[in-house]
Amino acid sequence: MVNEEDLPVFPEAEAQPPGEEAVPATVGFGDLLRVAVVLIAIIGVIYLLVYFLKKISPMAEDGEERIRILSTRHLRRDNSLHLVEVGNQVFLVGMGSASVNLISEISDKETLDRIRLETEAENPAPERRFSRLLQRGLTSALPASGRESSLREDSPGFLRSQRDRLRRLEDEE
């Protein structure tokens, strides 16, 4: 029978030559510093990569898009209609397999307003900048008293603003 008290707990530690001391397996300040430096270097490389990619392929900043496709309707395999907003103008454009044709410019104010409202309701503009997303995330974490309240479609403020807008349109006519 084997006496368990005589068995070594860590057989590797006892197998070392008698002249060498056992090194404890601990994490020191140097290890933490090394991890921090490597992490900072990796973040720096990622930042530089994003910076150079932006320089190579410039994209429109948020709110600076001059041309937007508001809606698309496919008619047949190679034919489609597009509502395209350029600045404050909206155009109906027909696209075929070999051509692009301007069908009409939409100039009716009521139709333009309805198209823009429906487009914004269906496709809210995505946030593209990380800093804006981070800022939005941080402000949403604050209490409601510390930030501006946004107007949602079901909020009384949104409905009030739409009612006032309709009254102004009626007064203009």
C-alpha positions in Angstrom: 0.0 0.0 0.0 1.2 3.6 -0.9 1.2 6.3 1.7 -0.2 9.4 0.0 1.7 11.8 2.3 5.0 10.5 0.9 4.0 11.4 -2.7 5.3 14.7 -4.0 2.6 17.4 -4.7 4.7 18.9 -7.6 7.0 16.3 -8.9 8.7 18.8 -11.4 9.8 21.0 -8.5 11.5 18.2 -6.8 13.2 17.0 -10.0 15.3 20.1 -10.3 19.1 19.9 -9.9 20.2 20.7 -6.3 22.1 23.9 -7.3 19.2 25.7 -9.0 16.3 27.5 -7.2 12.7 27.0 -8.2 11.2 30.0 -10.0 7.7 30.8 -8.8 5.1 31.0 -11.6 3.7 34.5 -10.9 2.8 37.5 -13.0 4.9 40.6 -12.3 4.8 44.2 -13.2 7.0 43.6 -16.2 4.6 41.1 -17.7 1.7 43.6 -17.3 3.8 46.3 -18.9 4.7 44.1 -21.8 1.0 43.3 -22.4 0.0 47.0 -22.2 2.7 47.9 -24.7 1.7 45.2 -27.2 -2.0 46.2 -26.9 -1.2 49.9 -27.5 0.9 48.9 -30.5 -1.9 46.8 -32.0 -4.4 49.6 -31.5 -2.0 52.0 -33.1 -1.6 49.7 -36.2 -5.3 49.4 -36.5 -5.8 53.2 -36.3 -3.1 53.8 -38.9 -4.7 51.2 -41.2 -8.1 52.8 -41.0 -6.5 56.2 -41.5 -4.7 55.2 -44.7 -7.8 53.3 -46.0 -9.8 56.5 -45.6 -7.1 58.4 -47.5 -7.1 55.9 -50.3 -10.9 55.7 -50.7 -12.6 58.9 -49.4 -16.2 58.5 -48.5 -18.7 61.2 -47.8 -19.0 62.1 -44.1 -22.2 61.9 -42.3 -24.6 64.5 -43.5 -22.5 65.3 -46.5 -24.0 62.8 -48.9 -25.0 64.9 -52.0 -26.6 62.0 -53.9 -28.9 59.5 -52.4 -31.0 56.8 -53.9 -34.4 57.2 -52.1 -36.2 54.2 -53.6 -35.7 51.5 -56.3 -38.4 49.5 -58.2 -37.3 46.7 -60.4 -39.5 46.3 -63.4 -37.9 43.4 -65.3 -34.6 41.6 -65.2 -32.6 44.5 -66.6 -34.9 47.5 -66.1 -35.6 49.5 -63.0 -36.8 52.9 -61.7 -34.9 54.9 -59.2 -35.8 58.0 -57.1 -32.6 59.9 -56.8 -32.1 62.9 -54.5 -29.4 65.4 -55.6 -29.2 68.2 -53.1 -32.8 69.4 -52.8 -34.0 68.0 -56.1 -35.5 64.6 -56.6 -35.4 62.9 -60.0 -37.1 59.8 -61.4 -34.5 57.9 -63.4 -35.0 54.8 -65.6 -32.2 52.3 -66.0 -31.9 49.7 -68.6 -29.2 47.2 -69.5 -27.5 49.8 -71.8 -28.9 53.2 -70.8 -29.9 55.6 -68.0 -32.7 58.0 -68.8 -34.1 60.9 -66.9 -37.8 60.4 -66.8 -39.0 63.3 -64.6 -37.9 65.8 -62.0 -40.3 65.8 -59.1 -41.0 69.4 -58.2 -44.3 69.2 -56.3 -43.5 70.2 -52.7 -46.1 67.9 -51.1 -44.9 64.9 -53.1 -41.3 65.7 -52.2 -42.2 65.9 -48.5 -44.1 62.7 -48.6 -41.3 60.8 -50.4 -38.7 62.1 -47.9 -40.8 61.2 -44.9 -41.5 57.7 -46.2 -37.8 57.2 -47.0 -36.6 58.3 -43.6 -39.2 56.1 -41.9 -38.2 53.1 -44.0 -34.4 53.6 -44.1 -33.0 55.6 -41.2 -29.5 56.9 -42.1 -26.9 54.6 -40.6 -24.1 55.9 -38.4 -20.8 55.5 -40.2 -18.3 57.2 -37.9 -17.2 55.3 -34.9 -16.8 58.5 -32.9 -20.5 59.4 -33.5 -21.6 55.8 -32.6 -19.5 56.0 -29.4 -20.9 59.5 -28.6 -24.4 58.2 -29.1 -23.8 55.2 -26.9 -22.3 57.3 -24.1 -25.1 59.9 -24.2 -27.8 57.1 -24.2 -26.2 55.8 -21.0 -26.7 59.2 -19.3 -29.9 60.0 -17.4 -32.6 61.6 -19.6 -32.2 64.9 -17.8 -28.6 65.1 -19.0 -29.3 64.8 -22.7 -31.7 66.1 -25.3 -34.8 63.9 -25.9 -35.1 62.7 -29.5 -38.4 62.8 -31.3 -39.8 59.4 -32.2 -42.8 58.8 -34.4 -45.0 57.7 -31.5 -43.9 60.6 -29.2 -46.2 63.6 -28.5 -43.4 66.0 -29.6 -43.1 64.4 -33.0 -46.9 64.5 -33.5 -47.0 68.1 -32.4 -44.2 69.1 -34.8 -46.0 67.3 -37.7 -49.3 69.1 -36.8 -47.5 72.4 -36.8 -45.8 71.6 -40.1 -49.1 70.8 -41.7 -50.6 74.1 -40.4 -47.8 76.1 -41.9 -48.3 74.3 -45.2 -52.0 75.1 -45.2 -51.2 78.8 -44.3 -48.8 79.0 -47.3 -51.6 77.9 -49.7 
